[in-house]
Each structure stands twice: as C-alpha cells, then as structure tokens.
C-alpha cells in the first residue's frame, strides 16, 4: 500500500464523521426540535428560539427563549460539546490521513472523541426527550396542543448514529492492524 493511501476504513470513518458534524450543526441551529399545532396556530420549539405561525393573520414570529430552564441549558451544552468533539475527530482523522500516516495514537484519539461526541449528543437527545413534554406544557407555544418531535431532533439522532458508525468502522482499522 502506498504511504499516502489512507485505509478505506479511515476514509469511510472520515466521511461518516463529517456527516455527523453537518447533521449535528443542522439540528443544533434549527428551531425545529418540537412542533405543535392547534386552532389556527403552529408552533416550533428549538434550543435557541421558538416560533409561532398564525394562519389567521398569515404571520410568523420567532423569539429567543426569555427564561431558559436549567435542563435546556444542559441540552445546549451537551449538544455543543458533542459538535466540538466530532469536529476534533475530523481534524484528527485528517491529520492521520495526511500528516501522521503511521501514528496510531492519533487514530485512537479520533475514535475516542467520536464516541464521546456521540455520547454527548445522546445525552442531549435523552434530556430533551425526557423534558420536552414538560416544555410544551409549561411554556406552551400553543395552549392545548400536544407536541411532536420535528426534523432538527431527528438530525441530532442521525448525527449520533453517524458518529457511532464512524467510531465502529475506525475500530476495524485498529483491529486489523
């Protein structure tokens, strides 16, 4: 094998890690973690903003959270931490592929940060899922509506799964060596 050729497992791991980072950024930034609809109104809740759409007035308004519960701060923190860890894994994989081809500690660090990033994302998803119903009832954007999870929540789940897959595939590289 040519010294400049990266293993196919490392390349696949890099692609999955990049996908995980992109999915997590979309999920983190979008105000569409939860959706509720009732009597002429639609509401979207996210980690940073909530939005209300009135069908009657045909207007939409997005607002920052006025009071942030502690658990929502924890969701934000673990989501951001997960994003940063996955980004660090990308940097380490690029270093492993192009600068330090024969350095396994860099690969071990990339695997570790990928798994820890996935766990951080999982924690944010779990906390939001356990408290999301509470949020939709207490700080209801739309009174009397039940909330459903929306696409940004799903993107964070995809990010976690992609990061876990990337870590697992990179483990194959370690085992086969």
N, C-alpha and C positions, 0 to 999 in steps of 0.2 A: 504494500500500500504506500502510495506517495505520502511524504511527510505533510504536505499541505492538505491532503484529503481528510476531512472530518468523518468520523463514523456516521453511518446512516442513522443510528440511534441518537447521536448527539444532534444531528440536523433535524430529525423529527421532534426531538425534545425542544429545540430552539423554536421551531415553528409553533408547537403547542404552547410554549411559554409566551411567545409574542401574542398568540390568540387569547390566552388567559389575561394578559395585561390589557389588551384592547377591550375585551368583554368587561373586565372589571372597571375600566375607565368609563365605559358607556353606562354601566349600572350605577356607578358612584355619582356621576354627574347628572343623570336624568331624574326629573321629578316624577317618575312613574313607577314607584315601588308598589303602590296600592291605588286601586281605582274604586270609586263608589258612584252610584247613580240613583237619583230619586227625584220624582216630581219636577222635571224641568231643569235639573241641575246635574252636572257631572263634576266630580272632584278627583284630583290626582294628588297623592302624597309622595314625597321623596325625602331624602335625607337632609336636604338643604332648603327646599321650598315646598309649598303646597299651592295648587292651582284650582280655581273654581271656574267652571264654564256655565253660563246661564243660557239655556235655549230660548227663553222668552225674550231676553234682551240681546241675544246673539253676541255676548261679550265674554271675554276670558280675562282673568286676573290671576297673576302669580305673586306670591308674597313669601318673604323669608319667615321662618318659624319665629314667632315672637318670644315664646318660652320653650326652651329645649329641655326635655326630661333627661335625667342622667343616663337612662338606658339608651336614648337616641345618641347621646354623645359617645357612649361606648360603641355603638354600631358604627358611627362615623370613624372613630379612632381605629377600630379593628379593620374596617374596610380600607382605610388609607394605609395602615400598616401592611395589610395584605398586598395592596398595589405596589408599595415600595419594595417589599420583599421579592415579588415577582419581577419587578424591574431590575433589582440587583441580580437575580438569577439570569436574566437576559444578558446583562453586562458580563457576568462570569462565564456564561456559555460562549459569548463572542471572544472573550479573552482565551478561553480554552481552545477554540477553533482556530484562531489566527495568530495568537502570540505565544501561548504556552501549551503547545500541542501535546507534550509528553508529561504534563503536570496533572496528576490525578487529584491532588488536594483542591485544585480549582473546580474540578468536576464534582467532588464531594460537597464543596460549599454551594455549588449551583443546585445540586439535588436537595440539600438541606434547606436552602432558602425557598426553593419551590414548594417543598412540603409544608414548611412553616407558614409560607404565604397562603397556601390552600387552607390550612387550619385556621388562620386569622379570618379569611373570607368566610369559612364555615361558621365560625363563632358569630360574625356579624349577621349572617343569614339566620342563624338559630335564635339569636336575641331578638332580631326584628320580627321573626315569625311568632315568637312567644309573646311579644308585647304589641304587635301590630294591631290586634283586635282591640286591645286597651286604648291604643292611639285613636283608632277610628271611632270608638265610643266616647272617650273623654274629650278629645279635641276635634270632634266630628266636623269635617268639612261640610258634610251634608247630613243633617239630622235624620234619623230613621232609616238610613241606608246601610246595608251590610257591605263590607269592603272585600274586594278580591285582589289577589296579588297581580301585578302587571309586569310588563316586559323588562323593566330595569332590574327587578327582583330576579327574574329568570336569567338575565345576562350575568348576574353575580353568581348564580348557581352554575352556569356554563363556565365561568371563569374558574371557579373552584374545581370543577371536573377536569377542565383542560390542564390546570396546574398539577392535579394529582396524576393525570395521564402522563404528563411530561416527566414528572419525577420518576414514575414507574418505568417509563421507557429508558430514561437515562440510567436507571439502576441496572438494566440489562447490559449496558456498556461496561459497567463496573464488574458485573458478574462474569462476563465473557472474557475480560482481560486477565 
